[in-house]
Amino acid sequence: MKIISNLLEGIEGIRIFYIFGLLLFFSLFIIILIRTLRRSNKEMDEIKKSILTDDDSNETAVS
């Protein structure tokens, strides 16, 4: 890892990519957190039930 860190330290302007990556990660994390918290309990229950039930209506019977 020392070789990689030495190589990256030698590149000018590489810090902007670190900052951009962190900002992108935290902004996506916050957006997903807010969207999840704003969902109603009814909708969350439907999602839970849909995961546990098998949906056989989409399968076609082969004769």
C-alpha positions in Angstrom: 0.0 0.0 0.0 2.9 2.3 0.6 3.8 2.2 -3.2 0.2 3.2 -4.1 0.0 6.0 -1.5 3.4 7.4 -2.7 2.2 7.3 -6.3 -1.1 9.0 -5.5 0.7 11.7 -3.4 2.8 12.6 -6.4 -0.2 13.4 -8.7 -1.2 17.0 -8.5 -4.9 17.7 -8.0 -5.7 14.2 -6.8 -7.3 15.5 -3.6 -10.2 16.9 -5.5 -11.2 13.3 -6.4 -11.1 12.3 -2.7 -13.3 15.2 -1.8 -15.7 14.6 -4.7 -15.9 10.9 -3.9 -16.8 11.6 -0.2 -19.4 14.2 -1.2 -21.0 11.8 -3.7 -21.1 9.0 -1.1 -22.6 11.1 1.7 -25.1 12.8 -0.6 -26.4 9.5 -2.0 -26.5 8.1 1.6 -28.5 11.0 2.8 -30.9 10.9 -0.1 -31.5 7.1 0.3 -32.0 7.6 4.1 -34.5 10.4 3.6 -36.5 8.5 1.0 -36.6 5.4 3.2 -37.7 7.3 6.3 -40.5 9.1 4.3 -42.2 5.9 3.2 -45.4 5.1 4.9 -45.8 2.0 7.1 -48.4 0.6 4.7 -46.0 0.7 1.8 -43.2 -0.8 3.9 -45.5 -3.7 5.0 -46.3 -4.3 1.3 -42.6 -4.5 0.5 -42.0 -6.9 3.3 -44.9 -9.1 2.3 -43.8 -9.1 -1.4 -40.4 -10.4 -0.5 -41.7 -13.3 1.4 -44.4 -14.4 -1.0 -43.8 -16.3 -4.3 -45.3 -14.7 -7.4 -46.3 -17.6 -9.5 -48.5 -15.4 -11.8 -45.5 -14.3 -13.9 -44.4 -17.8 -14.7 -45.8 -19.3 -17.9 -46.7 -23.0 -18.2 -44.9 -24.9 -20.8 -47.0 -27.7 -22.5 
